[in-house]
Amino acid sequence: MTPAVFAKALAAALAASLPDGFTATAEGDAVTIESPDGVGSTTALNIELEEADDPDVLADAAEGVLSLAQDIVCEALDAPWPTGAASTIELPMPGARIDGGVVRLWFGDEDAPVLRLKGIRLET
């Protein structure tokens, strides 16, 4: 999977989980997160082509994008995001790992996440 294809799939998985009015889009190997008022940020995945099949590199890049999204949403809402049934002031940390050819994405504890995003199936 090329970095650009991965960025597009990651943006789509994230967009489906963001609060109403927030967007996640990809252009090339960069993902942009925007709040409803248009304020946002873009981050490049920084995945070299020769590293594109390294699970650790993909997971690290995904976690960076999830962290950026969390920052944008929290700032715009002036509240923690995502929140679960037992809300606390502590933010659930983003997580990502490769499992059987699928990138698993979540916030919080992997075994009991506050928010689990749709997985990204890696091309074989």
Sequence and secondary structure as in RCSB ss.txt:
>XXXX:A:sequence
MTPAVFAKALAAALAASLPDGFTATAEGDAVTIESPDGVGSTTALNIELEEADDPDVLADAAEGVLSLAQDIVCE
ALDAPWPTGAASTIELPMPGARIDGGVVRLWFGDEDAPVLRLKGIRLET
>XXXX:A:secstr
  HHHHHHHHHHHHHTTS TT EEEEETTEEEEE TTS EEEEE    GGGTT HHHHHHHHHHHHHHHHHHHHH
HHTS SS  TT  SS   EEEEEETTEEEEEEEETTEEEEEEEEEE   
